[in-house]
Amino acid sequence: MPLSEHEQRLLDEMERSLYHNEADDVTTVGGGRVRPNYTAIALGVVAGVIGVALLLVGVVSRLPIIGLIGFIVMFAGAMVAIAPPRRLRVERAARRRPSFMDSLNDRWERRHDDDPS
């Protein structure tokens, strides 16, 4: 059973929307790889070791406050070590030319906008 003209237009519109959103998702997720910040990793590992030492000292000396401080230092060290490096991507993205996917997406939209049917 063929689709009516109205149903065909709706299907085409939904398909365009899907392609547009999918291209946006791909460009958002595939932002590129960033070099690891080795200074932050080293600082995080050192803080983690100090935190474990404080935690053990707190347990051995039966002072829960020292153990708690050790846990906090250890947790903060882990967060610093595994956190992605912060960079200003907005400025870099504004200066560079559009990505391949952006260009394809623009061409696709222009093709369907120029199509009289």
Helices and strands as residue ranges (DSSP letters): H 5-29, H 38-61, H 64-82, H 89-95, H 100-114
